[in-house]
Amino acid sequence: MNALNTGLHDFRAARGLKPAAGEDPGASEGELAGADIKHRAELVAGVASNTAADVDRDARFPCEALAAARAQRLLGIMVPRDLGGEGASLSEVLDVCYALGRACASTAMIYAMHQTKISLVVRHGLHSPWHRRLLRRLCSDQLLLASSTTEGQGGGDVRRSAGAVEANDGRIALTRQATVISYGEHADGIVTTARRSPDAAPSDQVLIVFLKEDYNLDRIVGWDALGMRGTCSSGFTLRAAGEAGQILPQPYERMHTQTMLPVAHLTWSSVWAGISAGAVERARLFIRNAARTSGGQLPPGAAHLTRANGSLRTLRALVTSAAQRFEARSGDEKALESVEFQTAMNLLKVNASELAIATVMGALQASGLAGYRNDTEFSIGRSLRDILSAPIMINNDRILANVASSSILTQVPSSLSN
């Protein structure tokens, strides 16, 4: 039995499910038409869970889980139906991130980063012939897109670029020192920021989609990290060339505020919530097992499980509320670009990352030594290492420093309902 089917078998067995049409990771497009996105995500999560330990140990790309996601046609769900997608809402995508996060953090984060890039193309590229063709191909071939927004000495400052677009007779070329391109060697394309031209300011950026045949990657930095090891977030020199039409038609500044920042923070937060949920579930099972073997007596760590459950509820409510806020404003560019909304989306990332760490730590304290060890079914070790990346991905200190001035301008609400 191959890894895909093994993971699916284990997932079904754990839940008492029987095989049915549309449940196999290799099901046809017609069979998938009647299966909802959440159900398909759970099937992929079963595969991801089965290989998560190997992915983490070897710091390797979660190829089995991404193969299952392709087979379940989850990579293009946000694309409009007339271009071959399913027109899924962002909330549906966040549910997928959450389900995958419970199973394998690296798989979930790869999916989250991919969907952030898709959201940019869908929102800002639908009137571009090249990008419409891209979306059709993405759905038909289930292409995986990586992101290149981190560069050189600027580190996490995604609103400044060093590499500049060189344009000549309808063609473009770009060379940039990308200190991080997560899963870059495994992607079918890269969505990258760049200076508009050699004489443009670092903040005068454009966003470009290059497909695999358009670029070469020369590794300059490896990836041997504490957690999120399967994201394979190495650094590369990116050398790319393509058509001028591959540049998205709007300035990146506009795309960043309206789409990139809120969608990235929402999808990441959903992944972190999923990681937290997985840790709490293992702690819950440990407490149940300990009570069962001691005649119903709860172990000392039970109080920590209560706190972890409370933190998880708060985290999930925070993400859900922020998603509803974004979707309610998605058609209002002025509202999306407002200081108040941008501050809220930035603080979502900070608060969600801190809550997620507190939740996983609570699960670890609830599990005690069984959670601390790596060789038990109740181990929290991988979850803890993965979740510690949360405040570092676009460092929380950088975000708090950037929003400090806007916090002065944002009025304190006068009532609970504001």
N, C-alpha and C positions, 0 to 999 in steps of 0.2 A: 504494500500500500504506500503510495507516494506521500510527500509531506502535506500536500493540499488535502488529500482525502483523509489522511490521518488526523489532521487538525479538525476537519469537519466532523469526522466520526466521533472524536473526543468531545467536541462541542455538543453534538446531538445526545451522546450518552449521558453527559452531565445534566442535561435538561429533559431527558426522557423523550426526545423527539425521534420520529421515524422519518426516513428519507421520503421526500415528496418532490413532485415536479417543480422545477425552478429553484431547488435548494442546492444543487450541485454547483461548485465553483466553475465548472465548465458548461453550464447550461446555455442554451441558445438564447438569442435576443428575444425571440418570441416567447419563450418560457419565462423570461425575466419580466415581461411586460406586466404580469399580474402580481409580481412580488414587490412589496413596498420597500422603500429605501432602508428603513430601519431594520427590517428583517434581513436584507442582503448584507447590511453592515455587520450584523451579528454573526453571520456566516463567515465573513472575512475575519472578524475578530477571533473566531475559533481557530482559524489557521494561524493568525498572528500569535495567539497565546501559545500554540504548540511549538513555535520556533523562537519565541522571545528570549529564552535563556541562551540559546546558541548565538543569536544575533548580538546579544549583550557581551557574551564571553569573547567572541571572535571579532567584535567591532565590525561586523559585516552588514551589508545592505540586506534588508528583509525581503529578499526576492520572492519567497513563497507567498507572503502576505500581499505584496504588490501584484503578483500574478493573479491572486484570487480577487483583488479589487478590480483588476482589468476584466477578468472573466465575469464579474458581477456588474460590470459597466458603471462603476462608481466614480470614475475619474472625470467624466464630463456631465455630471448631473445638473450643474448650474447653468449649462449652456441652454439657450432657448430651444424650444421644441422644433422650430422651423429650421434649425441648424443641426438637428440630430441629437440634441440633449433632452433633458426632462424638465427644464425650467424650475429646478428645485429652489426653494427658498434658502436663505442663509441659515435659518433655524434648523432646517433638515440637515444641512452640512455640519452644523455644530453637533447635532446628535450623533453623526457618524464619527466625528473627532472624539467625542466622549466615549463611544463604544470601543473604538480602537485604543484609546488611552487606557482603558481598563485592562487591555490585553497586552499591548506592546507599545511603550512610549515612543520608540523610534518610528515605528510604522505610523502612529498617529500624528507625530510632528511632521513627517514627510507629507502625509495627506493634507495636513493643515496648510503647510507652505505652498503646496501645489494649488489648492483651492483659492488661496489668496491671490496667486498669479492669474488664475482663471477669472476671478471676480474683476480684476483690473481690465482684462481684455473684454469681458462681457459688458462692463459698464461704460468703458471709454473707447472701445474699438469696433462697435457694431456698424458704424458707418464707413468703415475702412474695408475695401474689397479684400486686401491681403489678409486682414485679421478675421474676416468672415470665413474665408477659405480655411484659415488655420483652425477655427472652431469646428468646422465640419470635419476636418481631418482628425482633430483631437478626439471627437466623439466616435468616429468610425474606427480609428486605430487605437483609441484609449492611450493617447500620448501622456507622458509624465513630464511636467515642466518644473525646472529648478529656478532658484532665485539668486541673483548676484547683485546685492546692494551694499555689501561691505567691502571696503577698498583701502589699501595702503595704510598710512598712519592715522587716517580719520577714524578707523575702527568702526564703532557702531553708529557714527553720524551718517545716517542714510540720506540726509538732505544736502550732502556735499559730495561731488564726484571729482576725481582727478583725470581719469581717462576721458578723452574727447572723441566725438564722432568726426571722422574725416569723410567728406562728401565729394563725389566727383562723377558728373554725368549720370545721375540717377542711381549710382551705387554708393554704398557706405562701407566704412571699415572702422574697427575699434580694437584697441589693445588696452587692457586694464589689468592691474595687479589686484586680483580678487582674493583677499585674505581668507574668505570663507565662501565656498559654494557648496551648500549641503547637497549630498547625493549627486553632485555634478557629473561624475563619471557614469552614473546609471540613468541619467535623465535623457529624454528625447529632445529636449530643447531647454534654453536658458532665457529667462526674462531679466534683463539687466538695465540698470541706470547708467547714464553717461552724461558728460557735459554736452550741450547742444552743438558746440563747435570749438575748435582750438582756442578761439579768442573769447569764449563765453566764461562768465563767472562760475565758480564751483557749484553754486546753488541754482544755476540756470540749467536744469536737467531735462532730459527726455528719457522715455522708457522704450526699450527695443526688445523684440522677440527674435531670437536666433534659433533655428532648428539645428539638429546635430550635424547635418551636412554643411552647416555654415561656419563652424568654428573648430578650433583645436584648443586643448587644455594641456598645459604643462604644470605639473604639480610643484608647488613651492613650499607648502606646509602640510604636514600630515595631520592625522586625527586619532589621538590616543587620550580620550577624555574620561573623566570620572563617571559620567552618565550620558544618556542619549547617544550611546556609542554607535548604534546602527544608522544614525543619520549621515555618517561618513562625511563630516563637514570639513573637508580638507580645503586648502587654499591653492589657487592656480593663477597662472598667467593665462588670461583669456584673449585669444586672437580670433576675431570674427569678421566676416564680410557678408554683405547681402544687399537687398534692394532698399532704396530709400523708403518704400512703402511699408517696411517692417517696423518703422518707428511709429508708435502710437501717436495719433494726431493732436493730443492735448498736452500741455506742459505737465511735467511730472509733479510740480508743486500742487496743482489742482487734483491730480490723481491721488497723491499722497494723503491729503487731508480728507477727501471725500470717500476714499475706498481703502487704500493700502493700510493706513494706520488703524482705522476701526475694525476692518476685517481681520487683519493680522492679530490684533489684540483679542478679538472675540474667539478666533479659532484656536490660538495658543491657550487661552484661558479654558476653553472646553477640553483641550487635551490634558491640561493640568488637573482639571476637575475629574477627568476619567482616571488618571493615575491615582489620584486621592481616593476615588471610589474603589479601585482595585485593592488598595492597601487596607481600607476600612473593611472590605469584605473578608480579606484574609484574617484580620484581627477578630472580626465577628466569629468566624469559623473556629479560631483558636479558643475564644472564650466559651463557645458552645461545647467544644470538645473537652475543655478543662472542667466545665461544670458537669458534663456527663460522667467523666471518670472519677469525680469526687462526690457523687451522690447528690448533685444539684447545687453544691456550694460554689458560688461565684469566686473566681480568683481575684486577687487584689487589683489586677489591671483593668477590671470591668469598668471602673469609674473613668479611666482614660478612653475607653471605647465610647462612652456616653459623650465625652467632650469631642472626640473625633467625629462622631455622627453629627453633632451640632455644628462643627466647623464645616463639614461637607455640605450640610443643608444651606448654610449661609453662602458658601462658595457657589453652589448651583443656582441659588436665587440671585446672586450678584450677576452671574453670566446671563441668566435668562432675562433679567430686567434690562441689562445693557443691550442685549440682542433686540428686544422689543423696542427699545428706544431708538436704535439704529434703523430698524426696519420702518418704524413710523416716520422717520425723517428722510428715508432713502431717496425720495423724489424732490426734496427741498435742498438745493445746493447751498443756499445761504445758511440754513440751519445746520447742515453738516460742517460748514466751515466756521461756525461761530466759536468764540473763545470758550463758552460754557460747554459745548458739546466736545470739543477737542480735549479740554481739560478732563472731562468725565471719561473719555476713552483712554487717555493716558493713565489716569488713576485706576481704571479697571485693571490694566496690566499689572500695576504695582500691587494693588490690593489682592487680586486673584493669586498672584505668585506667592505672596506672604501667607495668605490663608491656606493655600495648597501645602506649603511646607509645614504649617502648624497641624494640618489634618494628618499628614503622613507621619509626622513625629508622634502625634497622639496614638495612631495605629501601632507604631513601634512600641511605645510605652505600654499599650494594652497587651501586646503579644509577649513582652519580656524577652527572655533569652531565645525563645523559639522564633521570634521575629528578627532578632539580631543576627542569628546564624544564617548562613547561606545555604545550608544543606537540609532545611526543613520545608514542608509544604506551606508553612505559615511565614516564610521569610519576607521581610519588608525591605531588605537590603537594596534590591534593584530599584524599587519604587523611590526610596530615599535618594539614591544617587541620581536618578533621572530628574526628580523634582527639584533638586538643588540647582539645576540649570535655569529654573524659571526666573529668578531675579537677575540673572546674568545675561540672558538673551535680551539685547538692548538694555544695558544696565539700569536698574531701578534708580540709582543715584543720578544718572544722566537725565532720566525722565523727570525726576523730582526737581532737579535744577532748572530744566527747561520750562516747567510749568509754574515755577515760583512767581514769576512776574505776572502771569495771567491770573494766578490765585488772588493777587491783590485787586484785580479788576472784577473778579467774580463776586457778586453780592451773596451774602449768607441768606439762605431761604428764610422766609418769614413764617412759613407753616410747613407741616409735614407733607402736604399734598403738592407743594411746588417742586 
